[in-house]
């Protein structure tokens, strides 16, 4: 039991699928760094793909969101989506 590095690396890319799925419909402010960067989404995706290693998937998703929290314009992500759309 440990971190599966290839799964971790692929998981770090997954949150940015929002750029192709939600941004065209919701715009950049509401669509990017909201739904797929939230803790709720990360937990659900880690449960769905737990056969690849829950902590590998969750860790990769969380790492991506953690880094995005400090970079970008505007900085921050919607950690608490679907409760709040507000970026922290």
C-alpha positions as CSV (number, residue, x, y, z in Angstrom):
1,X,0.0,0.0,0.0
2,X,1.5,3.2,-1.1
3,X,1.2,5.9,-3.7
4,X,1.0,4.7,-7.3
5,X,3.2,7.3,-9.0
6,X,1.8,7.0,-12.6
7,X,-1.8,7.3,-11.2
8,X,-0.8,10.3,-9.1
9,X,0.8,12.1,-12.1
10,X,-2.3,11.5,-14.3
11,X,-4.5,12.7,-11.5
12,X,-2.7,16.0,-11.3
13,X,-3.9,16.7,-14.8
14,X,-7.5,15.8,-14.3
15,X,-8.8,19.0,-12.6
16,X,-8.1,21.0,-15.7
17,X,-10.7,19.2,-17.8
18,X,-13.0,21.9,-16.5
19,X,-11.3,24.3,-19.0
20,X,-12.8,22.2,-21.8
21,X,-16.1,21.2,-20.3
22,X,-17.4,24.1,-18.1
23,X,-15.6,27.2,-19.3
24,X,-17.4,27.3,-22.7
25,X,-20.8,27.3,-20.9
26,X,-20.1,29.1,-17.6
27,X,-17.2,31.5,-18.5
28,X,-13.7,31.5,-17.1
29,X,-14.6,32.9,-13.7
30,X,-17.4,30.4,-12.9
31,X,-16.1,27.6,-15.0
32,X,-12.4,27.3,-14.3
33,X,-11.0,26.3,-10.9
34,X,-14.4,25.7,-9.4
35,X,-16.2,22.4,-9.8
36,X,-13.3,20.1,-10.7
37,X,-10.9,21.8,-8.2
38,X,-13.3,21.3,-5.2
39,X,-12.7,18.9,-2.3
40,X,-16.1,17.3,-3.0
41,X,-15.2,16.6,-6.6
42,X,-11.8,15.2,-5.6
43,X,-13.3,12.9,-3.1
44,X,-16.0,11.6,-5.5
45,X,-13.5,11.0,-8.2
46,X,-11.1,9.2,-5.8
47,X,-14.0,6.9,-4.8
48,X,-14.9,6.2,-8.4
49,X,-11.3,5.4,-9.3
50,X,-10.3,3.8,-6.0
51,X,-9.3,0.6,-7.8
52,X,-6.2,2.6,-9.0
53,X,-5.5,3.7,-5.4
54,X,-7.8,6.1,-3.5
55,X,-4.9,8.1,-2.1
56,X,-3.0,8.2,-5.4
57,X,-6.0,9.7,-7.1
58,X,-7.0,12.0,-4.3
59,X,-3.4,13.1,-3.7
60,X,-2.8,14.0,-7.3
61,X,-6.1,15.9,-7.5
62,X,-5.4,17.7,-4.2
63,X,-1.8,18.6,-5.2
64,X,-3.0,20.2,-8.4
65,X,-5.7,22.2,-6.6
66,X,-3.2,23.2,-3.9
67,X,-0.8,24.6,-6.4
68,X,-3.6,26.4,-8.4
69,X,-4.7,28.0,-5.1
70,X,-1.6,30.2,-5.2
71,X,-1.2,31.0,-8.9
72,X,-3.4,32.3,-11.7
73,X,-5.5,35.4,-12.3
74,X,-7.5,35.6,-10.1
75,X,-5.7,33.3,-7.6
76,X,-7.6,30.8,-5.5
77,X,-10.0,28.0,-6.2
78,X,-13.5,27.1,-5.1
79,X,-12.6,24.6,-2.4
80,X,-16.1,24.4,-1.0
81,X,-18.1,23.9,-4.2
82,X,-21.1,23.0,-4.3
83,X,-21.7,24.9,-1.1
84,X,-19.9,28.1,-2.3
85,X,-18.7,29.2,-5.7
86,X,-16.4,31.7,-3.9
87,X,-12.6,31.2,-4.4
88,X,-10.4,31.1,-1.4
